[in-house]
Amino acid sequence: MQLPTEFPDFGLTPEQRREAVRGHYYEWPGMDGERGEIWGYSDRFSYCPGETVALHVSSTAPQFSIAVIRDGAAETKVFEGAGLSARWQDTPDQCSVEGCGWEASFEFRVGDDWPSGAYRIALLAEGRDGNPIRSHHLFIVAPQPGRKPGRLLQVAATGTWT
């Protein structure tokens, strides 16, 4: 089944549509204007070892750093980078329906030796007031083919509300 690409506006004004989409959000791009912001998401929810993650970042800061950490009882940093270019990318009012549509800002490769599990991307930049601004994003690394499956299953909530 293919989803429609056009959605009816039900006669709502642009302000009413914006409130209908964003009115229930706990946080959204543009809410911390004076302080500065950094936001990010990956092009997919999960990856296999050896695949490339495209990271889409929007920030009021011109540069950011990244750390990728395997989440769990013992956190393990598996990748980091600094001095990466950033820019503010507008978020459409219908982002929860159509996606943000941001350009990719940075790519990195999932290591062949990264074990399956949940990985947290930690984004860090300098806010307008000189204090750090942060954002986090979760993605899953799938087990390599032929590997015995584990006894635990982690369900990422980011993939259950769309």
Order of alpha helices (4+ residues) and beta strands (2+ residues): alpha-beta-beta-beta-beta-beta-alpha-beta-beta-beta
